[in-house]
Amino acid sequence: MAEITDKHIIILYEIAKDIYENKISQRDGLVKLVNSGIKKSSASDYIYNYKCMMIGKLMTRNMNAPGTQYFLEKIYENDGKKGLQNALTSLSAHLDYYENVSKTNVVKRRKIYDLFLKKLDNKSQYVFPDEIDEREKFLEGKSKKVFVNVFERNTAARQKCIDYYGYQCQICRFDFEKKYGELGKNFIHVHHVVDISIIGNEYELNPISDLIPVCPNCHAMLHKKKPAYLLDEIKRLL
């Protein structure tokens, strides 16, 4: 099979975009891509990946580094920071998923992710250690932790959540900046409302309804049992 060239990537993006916007049918789009010298299965993968990027959904199909970079560039150009944020949410989840499944690292695409994350002027690029469940076991034969809370660690998704709710704990209303000044600025944990251990691989994340900012204390109390307590249950304790 011929490799996906830069010329192919440009065509793949345009057709995928037209299909997503209902300008052409997927069947007609696939015909055009196959006629351009692209294998049908590869064309289907890129069409699927574009849709996932646009809605911030985990994409389970692979995509090469040049294709990833070009798609992000065009989404940012056409849809601005909101579109890029969704695309990075999708990509971040995909990179974790792909590394777990393939047992290989995706260094080039992680660098691309980091590069585009800077374009969001992200104020919450760091995942705090306490947000990671250290009780999770190692994947057999691999030295990388498998975290069930992958979406809580998804930088683009958590920032979208914080942009909506702010940095105040949504249970006890604690505000780190008000209490600690500059030291506490932009600090908060993000909790997944639905326990991720009961969610399938292709769960479509909504950062507004599925994630919620909480302080470390409330976050720890939420996870005192599995599945986690509901927010209202912890609120009633206060």
C-alpha positions as a Markdown table, in Angstrom:
| # | Residue | x | y | z |
|---|---|---|---|---|
| 1 | Met | 0.0 | 0.0 | 0.0 |
| 2 | Ala | 1.3 | 3.4 | -0.9 |
| 3 | Glu | 2.0 | 5.6 | 2.1 |
| 4 | Ile | -0.2 | 8.7 | 2.9 |
| 5 | Thr | 1.6 | 11.6 | 1.3 |
| 6 | Asp | 1.3 | 15.3 | 2.1 |
| 7 | Lys | -0.9 | 15.7 | -1.0 |
| 8 | His | -3.1 | 12.9 | 0.2 |
| 9 | Ile | -3.4 | 14.6 | 3.6 |
| 10 | Ile | -4.7 | 17.8 | 2.1 |
| 11 | Ile | -7.3 | 15.9 | 0.1 |
| 12 | Leu | -8.3 | 13.8 | 3.1 |
| 13 | Tyr | -8.9 | 16.9 | 5.2 |
| 14 | Glu | -11.0 | 18.7 | 2.6 |
| 15 | Ile | -13.2 | 15.6 | 1.9 |
| 16 | Ala | -13.5 | 14.8 | 5.6 |
| 17 | Lys | -14.6 | 18.4 | 6.3 |
| 18 | Asp | -17.2 | 18.3 | 3.5 |
| 19 | Ile | -18.6 | 15.0 | 4.7 |
| 20 | Tyr | -18.8 | 16.3 | 8.3 |
| 21 | Glu | -20.6 | 19.5 | 7.0 |
| 22 | Asn | -23.0 | 17.3 | 4.9 |
| 23 | Lys | -21.8 | 18.9 | 1.7 |
| 24 | Ile | -21.2 | 15.4 | 0.2 |
| 25 | Ser | -22.1 | 11.9 | 1.3 |
| 26 | Gln | -19.5 | 9.7 | 2.9 |
| 27 | Arg | -20.0 | 7.2 | 0.0 |
| 28 | Asp | -19.2 | 9.9 | -2.6 |
| 29 | Gly | -16.3 | 11.2 | -0.5 |
| 30 | Leu | -14.8 | 7.8 | -0.3 |
| 31 | Val | -15.0 | 7.4 | -4.0 |
| 32 | Lys | -13.1 | 10.6 | -4.6 |
| 33 | Leu | -10.4 | 9.6 | -2.1 |
| 34 | Val | -10.0 | 6.2 | -3.6 |
| 35 | Asn | -9.7 | 7.7 | -7.0 |
| 36 | Ser | -7.0 | 10.0 | -5.6 |
| 37 | Gly | -4.9 | 6.9 | -4.8 |
| 38 | Ile | -5.8 | 6.5 | -1.2 |
| 39 | Lys | -6.8 | 3.1 | 0.2 |
| 40 | Lys | -10.4 | 2.9 | 1.2 |
| 41 | Ser | -9.7 | 1.8 | 4.8 |
| 42 | Ser | -7.2 | 4.6 | 5.3 |
| 43 | Ala | -9.7 | 7.1 | 3.9 |
| 44 | Ser | -12.4 | 5.8 | 6.3 |
| 45 | Asp | -10.0 | 6.2 | 9.2 |
| 46 | Tyr | -9.2 | 9.8 | 8.5 |
| 47 | Ile | -12.9 | 10.7 | 7.9 |
| 48 | Tyr | -13.7 | 9.1 | 11.3 |
| 49 | Asn | -10.8 | 10.9 | 13.0 |
| 50 | Tyr | -11.8 | 14.3 | 11.7 |
| 51 | Lys | -15.4 | 13.8 | 13.1 |
| 52 | Cys | -13.9 | 12.8 | 16.5 |
| 53 | Met | -11.7 | 15.8 | 16.5 |
| 54 | Met | -14.6 | 18.1 | 15.8 |
| 55 | Ile | -16.7 | 16.9 | 18.7 |
| 56 | Gly | -13.9 | 16.1 | 21.2 |
| 57 | Lys | -14.5 | 12.3 | 21.1 |
| 58 | Leu | -11.9 | 9.6 | 21.7 |
| 59 | Met | -10.7 | 8.4 | 18.3 |
| 60 | Thr | -9.6 | 4.8 | 18.2 |
| 61 | Arg | -8.2 | 4.7 | 14.7 |
| 62 | Asn | -4.6 | 5.7 | 13.9 |
| 63 | Met | -3.3 | 8.7 | 12.0 |
| 64 | Asn | 0.3 | 9.6 | 11.1 |
| 65 | Ala | 2.1 | 12.6 | 12.5 |
| 66 | Pro | 2.0 | 14.8 | 9.4 |
| 67 | Gly | -1.7 | 14.1 | 9.1 |
| 68 | Thr | -2.3 | 14.9 | 12.8 |
| 69 | Gln | -0.4 | 18.2 | 12.5 |
| 70 | Tyr | -2.2 | 19.3 | 9.3 |
| 71 | Phe | -5.6 | 18.5 | 10.6 |
| 72 | Leu | -4.9 | 20.5 | 13.8 |
| 73 | Glu | -3.6 | 23.4 | 11.8 |
| 74 | Lys | -6.7 | 23.5 | 9.6 |
| 75 | Ile | -9.1 | 23.1 | 12.4 |
| 76 | Tyr | -7.5 | 25.9 | 14.3 |
| 77 | Glu | -7.5 | 28.1 | 11.1 |
| 78 | Asn | -11.2 | 27.3 | 10.4 |
| 79 | Asp | -12.7 | 26.9 | 13.8 |
| 80 | Gly | -10.5 | 28.9 | 16.1 |
| 81 | Lys | -9.6 | 28.0 | 19.7 |
| 82 | Lys | -12.9 | 26.3 | 20.4 |
| 83 | Gly | -12.4 | 23.9 | 17.5 |
| 84 | Leu | -8.7 | 23.3 | 18.5 |
| 85 | Gln | -9.7 | 22.6 | 22.1 |
| 86 | Asn | -12.1 | 19.9 | 20.9 |
| 87 | Ala | -9.5 | 18.4 | 18.6 |
| 88 | Leu | -6.9 | 18.3 | 21.3 |
| 89 | Thr | -9.3 | 16.7 | 23.7 |
| 90 | Ser | -9.8 | 14.0 | 21.1 |
| 91 | Leu | -6.1 | 13.6 | 20.4 |
| 92 | Ser | -5.0 | 13.5 | 24.0 |
| 93 | Ala | -7.4 | 10.6 | 24.7 |
| 94 | His | -6.3 | 8.9 | 21.5 |
| 95 | Leu | -2.6 | 9.0 | 22.4 |
| 96 | Asp | -3.2 | 7.4 | 25.8 |
| 97 | Tyr | -5.5 | 4.8 | 24.2 |
| 98 | Tyr | -3.1 | 4.0 | 21.3 |
| 99 | Glu | -0.1 | 3.6 | 23.6 |
| 100 | Asn | -2.0 | 1.2 | 25.8 |
| 101 | Val | -3.3 | -0.9 | 22.9 |
| 102 | Ser | -0.1 | -0.9 | 20.8 |
| 103 | Lys | 2.4 | -1.0 | 23.6 |
| 104 | Thr | 4.4 | 1.7 | 21.8 |
| 105 | Asn | 5.1 | 5.4 | 22.5 |
| 106 | Val | 3.9 | 8.1 | 20.2 |
| 107 | Val | 6.6 | 10.7 | 20.8 |
| 108 | Lys | 6.1 | 12.7 | 17.6 |
| 109 | Arg | 2.4 | 13.2 | 18.0 |
| 110 | Arg | 2.8 | 14.0 | 21.7 |
| 111 | Lys | 5.1 | 16.8 | 20.7 |
| 112 | Ile | 2.5 | 18.0 | 18.1 |
| 113 | Tyr | -0.1 | 18.0 | 20.9 |
| 114 | Asp | 2.1 | 20.0 | 23.2 |
| 115 | Leu | 2.9 | 22.5 | 20.4 |
| 116 | Phe | -0.8 | 23.2 | 19.7 |
| 117 | Leu | -1.8 | 23.2 | 23.3 |
| 118 | Lys | 0.3 | 26.4 | 23.7 |
| 119 | Lys | -2.0 | 28.1 | 21.1 |
| 120 | Leu | -4.8 | 27.9 | 23.6 |
| 121 | Asp | -3.0 | 30.1 | 26.1 |
| 122 | Asn | -3.7 | 27.3 | 28.5 |
| 123 | Lys | -3.6 | 28.4 | 32.1 |
| 124 | Ser | -4.0 | 24.8 | 33.5 |
| 125 | Gln | -1.5 | 22.7 | 31.6 |
| 126 | Tyr | -0.5 | 20.7 | 34.5 |
| 127 | Val | -2.1 | 17.6 | 36.0 |
| 128 | Phe | -1.7 | 17.5 | 39.7 |
| 129 | Pro | -0.4 | 14.2 | 41.2 |
| 130 | Asp | -3.3 | 13.8 | 43.6 |
| 131 | Glu | -5.7 | 13.6 | 40.6 |
| 132 | Ile | -4.2 | 10.3 | 39.6 |
| 133 | Asp | -5.5 | 7.1 | 41.3 |
| 134 | Glu | -2.3 | 5.4 | 42.4 |
| 135 | Arg | -4.2 | 2.2 | 43.2 |
| 136 | Glu | -4.5 | 1.3 | 39.5 |
| 137 | Lys | -2.5 | -1.7 | 38.5 |
| 138 | Phe | 0.3 | -1.8 | 35.9 |
| 139 | Leu | -0.6 | -3.2 | 32.5 |
| 140 | Glu | 1.0 | -6.6 | 32.2 |
| 141 | Gly | 4.4 | -6.5 | 30.5 |
| 142 | Lys | 4.5 | -2.7 | 30.3 |
| 143 | Ser | 6.1 | -0.1 | 32.5 |
| 144 | Lys | 3.4 | 2.5 | 31.9 |
| 145 | Lys | 0.5 | 3.0 | 34.3 |
| 146 | Val | -2.9 | 2.6 | 32.8 |
| 147 | Phe | -5.2 | 5.2 | 34.4 |
| 148 | Val | -8.9 | 4.8 | 34.3 |
| 149 | Asn | -9.2 | 8.6 | 34.8 |
| 150 | Val | -7.6 | 9.4 | 31.4 |
| 151 | Phe | -10.2 | 12.1 | 30.7 |
| 152 | Glu | -9.6 | 13.8 | 34.0 |
| 153 | Arg | -6.0 | 14.1 | 32.9 |
| 154 | Asn | -6.9 | 15.3 | 29.4 |
| 155 | Thr | -5.5 | 18.9 | 29.5 |
| 156 | Ala | -7.8 | 20.3 | 26.7 |
| 157 | Ala | -10.9 | 18.8 | 28.2 |
| 158 | Arg | -10.2 | 19.9 | 31.8 |
| 159 | Gln | -9.5 | 23.5 | 30.5 |
| 160 | Lys | -12.8 | 23.5 | 28.7 |
| 161 | Cys | -14.5 | 22.5 | 31.9 |
| 162 | Ile | -12.6 | 25.2 | 33.9 |
| 163 | Asp | -13.4 | 27.8 | 31.3 |
| 164 | Tyr | -17.1 | 27.2 | 32.0 |
| 165 | Tyr | -17.1 | 26.7 | 35.8 |
| 166 | Gly | -14.1 | 28.7 | 36.9 |
| 167 | Tyr | -11.5 | 27.7 | 39.5 |
| 168 | Gln | -13.8 | 27.5 | 42.5 |
| 169 | Cys | -14.7 | 24.1 | 44.0 |
| 170 | Gln | -18.2 | 23.3 | 42.9 |
| 171 | Ile | -18.9 | 21.4 | 46.2 |
| 172 | Cys | -17.5 | 23.6 | 49.0 |
| 173 | Arg | -16.9 | 26.8 | 47.0 |
| 174 | Phe | -13.2 | 27.0 | 48.1 |
| 175 | Asp | -11.2 | 29.3 | 45.9 |
| 176 | Phe | -7.4 | 28.8 | 46.0 |
| 177 | Glu | -6.5 | 32.3 | 44.6 |
| 178 | Lys | -8.7 | 34.1 | 47.2 |
| 179 | Lys | -7.1 | 32.1 | 50.0 |
| 180 | Tyr | -3.5 | 31.9 | 48.9 |
| 181 | Gly | -3.2 | 34.7 | 46.4 |
| 182 | Glu | -0.8 | 34.3 | 43.5 |
| 183 | Leu | 0.3 | 30.9 | 44.8 |
| 184 | Gly | -3.2 | 29.5 | 44.5 |
| 185 | Lys | -4.0 | 31.1 | 41.1 |
| 186 | Asn | -5.3 | 28.6 | 38.5 |
| 187 | Phe | -5.2 | 25.6 | 40.9 |
| 188 | Ile | -8.0 | 23.2 | 41.0 |
| 189 | His | -8.7 | 19.5 | 40.5 |
| 190 | Val | -11.2 | 18.2 | 37.9 |
| 191 | His | -13.5 | 15.3 | 38.7 |
| 192 | His | -15.2 | 13.0 | 36.3 |
| 193 | Val | -18.9 | 13.0 | 37.3 |
| 194 | Val | -19.6 | 9.5 | 35.9 |
| 195 | Asp | -17.2 | 6.8 | 37.2 |
| 196 | Ile | -14.9 | 6.1 | 34.3 |
| 197 | Ser | -14.5 | 2.5 | 35.3 |
| 198 | Ile | -18.0 | 1.8 | 34.0 |
| 199 | Ile | -17.5 | 3.7 | 30.7 |
| 200 | Gly | -16.6 | 2.0 | 27.5 |
| 201 | Asn | -13.5 | 2.8 | 25.3 |
| 202 | Glu | -15.4 | 5.0 | 22.9 |
| 203 | Tyr | -17.2 | 7.2 | 25.4 |
| 204 | Glu | -17.9 | 10.6 | 24.0 |
| 205 | Leu | -16.8 | 13.1 | 26.6 |
| 206 | Asn | -18.7 | 16.3 | 27.3 |
| 207 | Pro | -16.3 | 18.5 | 29.4 |
| 208 | Ile | -19.2 | 20.7 | 30.6 |
| 209 | Ser | -21.6 | 17.9 | 31.8 |
| 210 | Asp | -19.1 | 15.2 | 32.6 |
| 211 | Leu | -16.3 | 17.1 | 34.3 |
| 212 | Ile | -16.5 | 19.3 | 37.4 |
| 213 | Pro | -13.8 | 21.4 | 39.2 |
| 214 | Val | -13.4 | 20.4 | 42.8 |
| 215 | Cys | -10.8 | 21.1 | 45.5 |
| 216 | Pro | -8.4 | 18.3 | 46.5 |
| 217 | Asn | -10.3 | 17.7 | 49.8 |
| 218 | Cys | -13.6 | 17.2 | 48.1 |
| 219 | His | -12.0 | 15.2 | 45.4 |
| 220 | Ala | -10.6 | 12.8 | 47.9 |
| 221 | Met | -13.9 | 12.4 | 49.6 |
| 222 | Leu | -15.7 | 11.7 | 46.3 |
| 223 | His | -13.3 | 8.8 | 45.7 |
| 224 | Lys | -13.7 | 7.3 | 49.2 |
| 225 | Lys | -15.7 | 4.5 | 47.5 |
| 226 | Lys | -16.0 | 3.0 | 44.1 |
| 227 | Pro | -18.0 | 4.0 | 42.1 |
| 228 | Ala | -17.4 | 7.5 | 43.5 |
| 229 | Tyr | -19.9 | 9.4 | 45.6 |
| 230 | Leu | -22.2 | 11.8 | 43.9 |
| 231 | Leu | -21.5 | 15.5 | 44.3 |
| 232 | Asp | -24.8 | 16.0 | 46.1 |
| 233 | Glu | -23.9 | 13.3 | 48.6 |
| 234 | Ile | -20.7 | 15.1 | 49.6 |
| 235 | Lys | -22.5 | 18.5 | 49.6 |
| 236 | Arg | -25.1 | 17.1 | 52.1 |
| 237 | Leu | -22.2 | 16.1 | 54.4 |
| 238 | Leu | -21.1 | 19.7 | 54.5 |
